Amino acid sequence: METLIAEDVLLLLLDDEKGTLAHADKIQPLLGGALLIELALAERIEVADRTSRWSTPKVAVVGCPRPDDPLLVDAIAIIEEKPRGPQSLVTRLGKGTKEVLLHRLVERGLVHAARGKVLGLFPRTTWPAADRGHEHALLGRLEGPLVRGLRADERTSALISLLAAIDHAHHVVERGDVPAKEVKRRAQEIADGDWAAAAVKDAVVAAQRAMTAAIVATTAAAAAGGS
């Protein structure tokens, strides 16, 4: 099954039984970052040089043909609207993406929508697993590098970098005797490593940094609001 990196990370964050989403407060920049990384790996975007000391690097669309996936087509349209930096884009691209991807996961038969009420009053939809085959395949790919220390391919490294950004990699894999601390270390090492091809590395790194900055900002804002 061919899925987007954003679909895969969302699937891994859903509880198979409860259908609830981990790190829901960080999901918008996380999915926006996933889409930006996807476009970078496909060589559809690049990060232009600064035009002055005070400007921020802007993301530009490059390469043909355009992607077939409608979500990536929409992402490119947003990038082309006006010059934007990576951090602005991860937030903009992530807006509304969770809902689109949840319905795609339903259409793929991977989860199903379970509608109920909280306290018998407030409507709520959860997304329990329907078919775990694809998720099990993803976990097999993740356990190689995270648990057994094997080398990760480019897309697996991208997925690990997203999980590392929210400190969640050690929660998704079966660790066996490997301590959580070691899995977290391996995940961060992969995220920080040279896993992207030279031609796309700058765009990937820019997307990673922008996503991390946006997630940190979101966390700080939530903490301030709760104090």
C-alpha positions as a Python dict, from the first residue, in 0.01 Angstrom:
ca = {
    (1, 'M'): (0, 0, 0),
    (2, 'E'): (147, 334, -104),
    (3, 'T'): (85, 597, 162),
    (4, 'L'): (216, 942, 244),
    (5, 'I'): (460, 984, 530),
    (6, 'A'): (194, 1202, 695),
    (7, 'E'): (-58, 917, 676),
    (8, 'D'): (190, 677, 831),
    (9, 'V'): (279, 899, 1125),
    (10, 'L'): (-88, 972, 1194),
    (11, 'L'): (-168, 600, 1189),
    (12, 'L'): (113, 532, 1438),
    (13, 'L'): (-19, 800, 1674),
    (14, 'L'): (-370, 652, 1685),
    (15, 'D'): (-441, 407, 1966),
    (16, 'D'): (-551, 84, 1797),
    (17, 'E'): (-819, 4, 2056),
    (18, 'K'): (-938, 343, 2182),
    (19, 'G'): (-899, 527, 1852),
    (20, 'T'): (-765, 834, 2030),
    (21, 'L'): (-473, 1041, 1905),
    (22, 'A'): (-147, 1093, 2095),
    (23, 'H'): (8, 1442, 2087),
    (24, 'A'): (-309, 1592, 1942),
    (25, 'D'): (-190, 1939, 2046),
    (26, 'K'): (117, 1907, 1819),
    (27, 'I'): (-47, 1739, 1522),
    (28, 'Q'): (-87, 2046, 1297),
    (29, 'P'): (285, 2137, 1266),
    (30, 'L'): (379, 1768, 1271),
    (31, 'L'): (164, 1685, 968),
    (32, 'G'): (263, 2008, 794),
    (33, 'G'): (626, 1910, 844),
    (34, 'A'): (554, 1562, 709),
    (35, 'L'): (406, 1707, 389),
    (36, 'L'): (699, 1944, 345),
    (37, 'I'): (947, 1658, 393),
    (38, 'E'): (750, 1446, 144),
    (39, 'L'): (780, 1719, -119),
    (40, 'A'): (1148, 1766, -40),
    (41, 'L'): (1221, 1394, -84),
    (42, 'A'): (1033, 1401, -415),
    (43, 'E'): (1254, 1695, -524),
    (44, 'R'): (951, 1918, -569),
    (45, 'I'): (1071, 2201, -344),
    (46, 'E'): (1390, 2382, -256),
    (47, 'V'): (1486, 2645, -2),
    (48, 'A'): (1610, 2964, -168),
    (49, 'D'): (1904, 3162, -32),
    (50, 'R'): (1838, 3462, 191),
    (51, 'T'): (1795, 3785, -4),
    (52, 'S'): (1931, 3992, 287),
    (53, 'R'): (2066, 3954, 639),
    (54, 'W'): (1720, 4021, 784),
    (55, 'S'): (1516, 3798, 552),
    (56, 'T'): (1425, 3436, 610),
    (57, 'P'): (1488, 3169, 346),
    (58, 'K'): (1177, 3100, 138),
    (59, 'V'): (1049, 2770, 2),
    (60, 'A'): (1003, 2746, -375),
    (61, 'V'): (843, 2482, -596),
    (62, 'V'): (1074, 2312, -846),
    (63, 'G'): (1064, 2009, -1072),
    (64, 'C'): (808, 1836, -1289),
    (65, 'P'): (577, 1656, -1322),
    (66, 'R'): (349, 1764, -1042),
    (67, 'P'): (259, 1494, -786),
    (68, 'D'): (-51, 1282, -838),
    (69, 'D'): (-164, 1286, -477),
    (70, 'P'): (-432, 1557, -430),
    (71, 'L'): (-303, 1651, -85),
    (72, 'L'): (44, 1718, -228),
    (73, 'V'): (-111, 1909, -517),
    (74, 'D'): (-290, 2131, -264),
    (75, 'A'): (34, 2171, -66),
    (76, 'I'): (219, 2290, -376),
    (77, 'A'): (-61, 2537, -450),
    (78, 'I'): (-20, 2683, -100),
    (79, 'I'): (357, 2712, -143),
    (80, 'E'): (304, 2892, -474),
    (81, 'E'): (53, 3143, -330),
    (82, 'K'): (326, 3373, -201),
    (83, 'P'): (681, 3349, -64),
    (84, 'R'): (677, 3179, 275),
    (85, 'G'): (947, 3046, 504),
    (86, 'P'): (950, 2682, 620),
    (87, 'Q'): (813, 2754, 968),
    (88, 'S'): (518, 2946, 831),
    (89, 'L'): (451, 2664, 587),
    (90, 'V'): (452, 2375, 833),
    (91, 'T'): (172, 2546, 1023),
    (92, 'R'): (-18, 2645, 709),
    (93, 'L'): (16, 2303, 544),
    (94, 'G'): (-91, 2125, 860),
    (95, 'K'): (-416, 2319, 893),
    (96, 'G'): (-709, 2081, 839),
    (97, 'T'): (-477, 1801, 729),
    (98, 'K'): (-559, 1572, 1022),
    (99, 'E'): (-925, 1550, 919),
    (100, 'V'): (-838, 1485, 554),
    (101, 'L'): (-593, 1209, 647),
    (102, 'L'): (-829, 1044, 896),
    (103, 'H'): (-1091, 1008, 623),
    (104, 'R'): (-825, 871, 387),
    (105, 'L'): (-730, 611, 647),
    (106, 'V'): (-1097, 514, 669),
    (107, 'E'): (-1120, 488, 289),
    (108, 'R'): (-812, 265, 288),
    (109, 'G'): (-978, 40, 545),
    (110, 'L'): (-705, 98, 804),
    (111, 'V'): (-926, 261, 1070),
    (112, 'H'): (-1298, 311, 1118),
    (113, 'A'): (-1490, 607, 1256),
    (114, 'A'): (-1656, 527, 1591),
    (115, 'R'): (-1906, 790, 1695),
    (116, 'G'): (-2013, 826, 2055),
    (117, 'K'): (-2065, 1078, 2333),
    (118, 'V'): (-1853, 1196, 2623),
    (119, 'L'): (-2046, 1180, 2952),
    (120, 'G'): (-2347, 1091, 2740),
    (121, 'L'): (-2370, 1451, 2619),
    (122, 'F'): (-2090, 1567, 2393),
    (123, 'P'): (-2044, 1404, 2050),
    (124, 'R'): (-1701, 1254, 1986),
    (125, 'T'): (-1549, 1054, 1703),
    (126, 'T'): (-1262, 815, 1761),
    (127, 'W'): (-1066, 614, 1503),
    (128, 'P'): (-989, 256, 1616),
    (129, 'A'): (-790, 21, 1396),
    (130, 'A'): (-977, -177, 1131),
    (131, 'D'): (-690, -351, 948),
    (132, 'R'): (-352, -356, 1123),
    (133, 'G'): (-154, -509, 838),
    (134, 'H'): (-4, -184, 709),
    (135, 'E'): (74, -61, 1060),
    (136, 'H'): (250, -388, 1143),
    (137, 'A'): (462, -347, 830),
    (138, 'L'): (552, 7, 941),
    (139, 'L'): (647, -115, 1287),
    (140, 'G'): (870, -381, 1133),
    (141, 'R'): (1052, -109, 937),
    (142, 'L'): (1091, 103, 1252),
    (143, 'E'): (1206, -177, 1481),
    (144, 'G'): (1504, -257, 1256),
    (145, 'P'): (1686, 71, 1320),
    (146, 'L'): (1532, 162, 1656),
    (147, 'V'): (1555, -173, 1834),
    (148, 'R'): (1810, -380, 1639),
    (149, 'G'): (2037, -97, 1529),
    (150, 'L'): (1998, -162, 1155),
    (151, 'R'): (2032, 105, 889),
    (152, 'A'): (1709, 287, 798),
    (153, 'D'): (1614, 379, 444),
    (154, 'E'): (1523, 736, 353),
    (155, 'R'): (1147, 721, 410),
    (156, 'T'): (1183, 524, 733),
    (157, 'S'): (1436, 783, 854),
    (158, 'A'): (1186, 1057, 770),
    (159, 'L'): (917, 881, 974),
    (160, 'I'): (1157, 835, 1266),
    (161, 'S'): (1252, 1202, 1253),
    (162, 'L'): (884, 1297, 1286),
    (163, 'L'): (837, 1065, 1584),
    (164, 'A'): (1156, 1198, 1742),
    (165, 'A'): (1027, 1554, 1712),
    (166, 'I'): (746, 1470, 1956),
    (167, 'D'): (953, 1221, 2162),
    (168, 'H'): (725, 932, 2068),
    (169, 'A'): (946, 677, 1890),
    (170, 'H'): (996, 463, 2202),
    (171, 'H'): (618, 434, 2244),
    (172, 'V'): (540, 277, 1906),
    (173, 'V'): (792, -10, 1883),
    (174, 'E'): (819, -335, 2076),
    (175, 'R'): (1146, -268, 2259),
    (176, 'G'): (1207, -607, 2417),
    (177, 'D'): (1512, -569, 2644),
    (178, 'V'): (1620, -241, 2483),
    (179, 'P'): (1567, 49, 2728),
    (180, 'A'): (1338, 332, 2622),
    (181, 'K'): (1632, 570, 2671),
    (182, 'E'): (1832, 382, 2407),
    (183, 'V'): (1545, 383, 2157),
    (184, 'K'): (1503, 757, 2208),
    (185, 'R'): (1878, 808, 2156),
    (186, 'R'): (1874, 606, 1833),
    (187, 'A'): (1569, 793, 1706),
    (188, 'Q'): (1732, 1131, 1768),
    (189, 'E'): (2059, 1013, 1614),
    (190, 'I'): (1874, 912, 1298),
    (191, 'A'): (1676, 1236, 1291),
    (192, 'D'): (1999, 1436, 1318),
    (193, 'G'): (2188, 1219, 1069),
    (194, 'D'): (2265, 1253, 700),
    (195, 'W'): (1982, 1030, 583),
    (196, 'A'): (1854, 1250, 301),
    (197, 'A'): (2017, 1248, -42),
    (198, 'A'): (2252, 1539, -107),
    (199, 'A'): (2019, 1692, -366),
    (200, 'V'): (1737, 1736, -116),
    (201, 'K'): (1920, 1761, 214),
    (202, 'D'): (1889, 2140, 254),
    (203, 'A'): (1512, 2132, 201),
    (204, 'V'): (1468, 1835, 435),
    (205, 'V'): (1676, 1996, 711),
    (206, 'A'): (1485, 2323, 675),
    (207, 'A'): (1155, 2135, 705),
    (208, 'Q'): (1277, 1945, 1013),
    (209, 'R'): (1397, 2260, 1188),
    (210, 'A'): (1081, 2450, 1104),
    (211, 'M'): (860, 2168, 1229),
    (212, 'T'): (1056, 2137, 1554),
    (213, 'A'): (1039, 2512, 1613),
    (214, 'A'): (664, 2516, 1547),
    (215, 'I'): (607, 2220, 1783),
    (216, 'V'): (811, 2389, 2057),
    (217, 'A'): (611, 2709, 2009),
    (218, 'T'): (283, 2517, 2027),
    (219, 'T'): (393, 2340, 2345),
    (220, 'A'): (503, 2666, 2506),
    (221, 'A'): (173, 2834, 2416),
    (222, 'A'): (-26, 2544, 2562),
    (223, 'A'): (179, 2556, 2882),
    (224, 'A'): (129, 2931, 2915),
    (225, 'G'): (-244, 2894, 2860),
    (226, 'G'): (-271, 2631, 3130),
    (227, 'S'): (-74, 2824, 3391),
}
